[in-house]
Each structure stands twice: as structure tokens, then as C-alpha cells.
Amino acid sequence: MQGAGCRVHRAGCQVQLKHLLKRGALIAAANWPVVAIQFVAETTFQVLLAVPILGAAILVAVLLGGDLADLLQGSLRDIFTTIASTLLSEPVALVAFIMAFAIVLLGGSALMFVVKGGTMDVLLAAEAAAGPIEREPITFDNLKRASQFTLQRFTAGCSRLFRRYIALGLLLIVVYGVSAGAYIGFVAYGYRVAAGRALLIGWTFIAAMAAAALIAWITIVNLLYLLMQIAIAVEDVGVMDGLTAVARFIRAEFRELVGVFGVVVALVVAATFASALAWSGVGLIAFVPLVGLAVFPLQIAALLLRGLVFEYLGLTALGAYLTLYARARISHTVAQPLRAAVPPMQA
């Protein structure tokens, strides 16, 4: 009997998780303009970050004789590290480069925080109006009911949540900075100790584990940041009160929250591998005569598709978390009067 009860409980959890993800996916699809706006904002942010990096790379190539092609290899983080290390011999230029990058980073981050406020208000309205869409057939009428995007609602959400999301975003940047500083300090100190004791092989493994721990920590921080956005928008409170609401929410819905988080991470990893495979296949076409001319538009299309898919996955997760939070909030609101009505037990 106990084994059968466990199996029923596991089946119920699986159904609940499936419905949560389906509801999030349908709400995100019904409000597809938000996906497009998020993608445009993210792309604009990356282009803004590339401007000071490209300018610094040209400066290094002209003044210090560096190879521009070598400087611009890798991701933005790799290019930033390469340029910064190259400019160590020119402190004034290095400080100017870092200041320019920091200004663009803060400005682009502010843009992202504004957009997230509008996105949150639209999805909150969609969550309230969708009804049991995850348990109904997928029809145009059901999707239309969940479609709550209007330009007025989006801009109103941007205005309502701007200040609080800016404060929350600055807190996130501080956490990122402290985490990166702690990791760099740990790696630098450990390398010196390992080099002095001829233990570089063992230290390489420890450094790899530290990098994996940093990635896991940043992933958890990003999840908490997303839940804080939800709590601030739903409860209409500040950052500190939002932190209390998130802690209460995690305690109430920990199992389902971990389930949604695990599935979303798995989907992102699978999408990343699929994108890498598609990108490598497109790269092979470049070596084919004449046919290689089609690589550039294919690359642009692949980048657009990749960006939209990742934004859609992110909003799917947001929709599922919103549903969980709404359920936990209703349970907490109903439970409060019940607890108050129960008289205390007498000894």
C-alpha cells in the first residue's frame, strides 16, 4: 500500500509539473510580442557592449601593433580579457577602457531592467486571465484569452516597476562582482601556493571544480533574481519585503520549484548543444565553393532563431513560476484566517 501511495504521489507530481510547464509555454506563446521585445532588448544590450570593446581593439591594433583578428576572437568576455591584459602596459588607456565599458554596461542594464518591468506586468495579466488553459485543448480562442499584451500595459509596467527593478538589478550586479572577485582571488592565491609546492596538476582539477561551483552559484543567483522580480511585481513591495516573500514562497513550493528549474535547465542545455551543432554545420558549408556564399544569411537566421528560442524558454519558465507563486500566495492568504480562528490548545 505504501509503495502504491508513493507511485501515485510521484505520478501526481509529474502531472503537476507537466501542467505548469505547459501553462507557461502557452502564456509565453500567446504574448509573443513580449518575446520579440525581450530579444530586441537583449540584442541591443550586446551591441552596446561591443562598441567600447571594438573601439579598444582598434586602439590596441593601431597604437600597440596588435593583430585585430586575434583580439576579436572568442566571446565578449574573452575579447574583454584579451584587450585588458594587452593594455596593462598603458594604465591610462586601460582605465579609460574599463570606465567606458562600465558606463555602457550600466546603461544597457538599465534598459533591460525597464523592459523586464513591462514583461512582468503583461505576464501577470495573462496569468490572471488565462484560466485553466493547460487543461484545455489548444485553440485560438484559448490563446486569445491569454493574450494580454498591449503597448499601454507594457509601458505602464515599465513605469511602475522601474525604480524597484533598478535597485534589484544593482544588487544583482554587486553580487556578480563579489562572486567574480572571490573566484579570481581564490584562483590566483591557489595558483601561487600550488606553483610554490609543485602541485599544479592537482590545482588544475581544483580550479576546474571552482569554476563549476561558480557557474552553479550564478545559476542559483539568477533564479533568485527572477523570483524576486515576481514577488516585487505581485506584492507591490520593495526589495527587502520581496526577499521575505521569496523565502516564504520557496518554503511553500520547494518541490515543484526545483522540478520546473531542473526541466528548464535541461531544455536550455539541450538547446545550447543543438545550436552549437547547427552552427558547426553552417561553418562547414563555408568551405564549399560558391555554396559558401550562403553562409552569412544562414548565420544571421541561426542567430535570430537561437535568440528567440532562448527568450521563449525564459518566458516559459517565468510563466510557470508565476503560476506557482500565485498558488502559494492564495494558500498563504487562505491559511492565515484559518490559523487565527483555531483556538490555542490548553495544557
Sequence and secondary structure as in RCSB ss.txt:
>XXXX:A:sequence
MQGAGCRVHRAGCQVQLKHLLKRGALIAAANWPVVAIQFVAETTFQVLLAVPILGAAILVAVLLGGDLADLLQGS
LRDIFTTIASTLLSEPVALVAFIMAFAIVLLGGSALMFVVKGGTMDVLLAAEAAAGPIEREPITFDNLKRASQFT
LQRFTAGCSRLFRRYIALGLLLIVVYGVSAGAYIGFVAYGYRVAAGRALLIGWTFIAAMAAAALIAWITIVNLLY
LLMQIAIAVEDVGVMDGLTAVARFIRAEFRELVGVFGVVVALVVAATFASALAWSGVGLIAFVPLVGLAVFPLQI
AALLLRGLVFEYLGLTALGAYLTLYARARISHTVAQPLRAAVPPMQA
>XXXX:A:secstr
 HHHHHHHHHHHHHHHHHHHHHHHHHHHHHTHHHHHHHHHHHHHHHHHHHHHHHHHHHHHHHHS   HHHHT S 
HHHHHHHHHHHGGG HHHHHHHHHHHHHHHHHHHHHHHHHHHHHHHHHHHHHHHS SGGGS   HHHHHHH    
HHHHHHHHHHHHHHHHHHHHHHHHHHHHHHHHHHHHHHHHHHHHHHTT HHHHHHHHHHHHHHHHHHHHHHHHHH
HHHHHHHHHHT  HHHHHHHHHHHHHHSHHHHHHHHHHHHHHHHHHHHHHHHHHHHHHHHTTSTTGGGGHHHHHH
HHHHHHHHHHHHHHHHHHHHHHHHHHHHHHHHHHHHHHHHHS     
